[in-house]
Amino acid sequence: MIEEYVLNIACTMGLKLSQASIVDGRPFGCLDVYLVNISSKGRKVNILVYRDDIVKLENGMHSDRLETRIRGTLSRLQRLIDYSRPHIRTI
């Protein structure tokens, strides 16, 4: 569910993702968070997402905090992609 949500937000931002996946934080000792991995064009970013926000999303509720965090992370990914592009200098 979160993967689809991330892909939809990325689409509205004009960013095509190659991957969005989620990892439960409990095996790593983080009881109340998930790690979401997002990648595009060879660049990768991660975001910690609170379990409460995932539960809200699964129950059809909107979370401003979740959307804001995802948009910020996708913006960071876009900057990484833009920075890695070769720049052409004109004289």
C-alpha positions in Angstrom: 0.0 0.0 0.0 2.7 2.5 0.9 4.6 1.6 -2.2 1.6 2.6 -4.3 1.1 5.8 -2.3 4.8 6.8 -2.9 4.5 6.0 -6.6 1.4 8.1 -6.9 3.0 11.1 -5.2 6.1 10.7 -7.3 3.9 10.8 -10.4 2.3 14.0 -9.4 5.8 15.5 -9.0 6.8 14.3 -12.4 9.3 11.8 -11.1 9.3 8.2 -12.5 10.5 5.7 -9.9 12.2 2.4 -10.6 11.5 1.1 -7.1 9.6 1.7 -3.9 9.8 -0.9 -1.2 9.2 -1.1 2.6 11.1 -2.9 5.3 9.7 -3.4 8.8 11.9 -1.8 11.4 11.2 -4.3 14.2 14.0 -6.7 13.3 16.4 -3.8 13.7 15.0 -2.7 17.1 12.8 0.1 15.7 9.4 -0.9 16.9 7.3 2.0 15.6 8.8 2.7 12.2 9.2 1.2 8.7 12.1 2.0 6.3 10.9 2.9 2.8 13.5 2.6 0.0 12.9 4.7 -3.1 15.1 4.7 -6.2 15.1 6.3 -9.7 17.7 6.6 -12.4 20.4 4.9 -10.3 19.9 7.0 -7.2 18.4 5.8 -4.0 17.0 7.5 -0.9 15.4 6.2 2.3 12.7 7.5 4.6 11.6 6.4 8.1 7.8 6.2 8.2 5.9 5.9 11.4 3.8 2.7 11.9 0.8 4.9 12.9 0.9 6.6 9.5 1.0 3.3 7.7 -2.1 2.1 9.7 -3.9 5.3 8.8 -3.1 4.8 5.1 -4.3 1.2 5.2 -7.6 2.4 6.8 -8.1 5.0 4.1 -7.2 8.0 6.3 -4.9 10.8 5.1 -1.8 11.7 7.0 -0.3 15.2 6.3 2.9 14.1 8.1 3.3 11.1 5.9 2.7 13.0 2.7 5.0 15.8 3.7 7.8 13.4 4.6 7.4 11.5 1.3 7.4 14.7 -0.8 10.5 15.9 1.0 12.3 12.7 0.3 11.2 12.6 -3.3 12.5 16.2 -3.7 15.8 15.1 -2.3 15.9 12.2 -4.8 15.1 14.7 -7.6 18.0 16.9 -6.5 20.4 13.9 -6.5 19.3 13.0 -10.0 19.7 16.6 -11.2 23.1 16.9 -9.6 24.4 13.7 -11.2 23.5 14.8 -14.7 26.4 16.2 -16.8 26.3 19.9 -17.0 27.0 21.6 -20.3 28.7 25.0 -20.0 28.3 27.6 -22.6 30.7 30.3 -23.3 
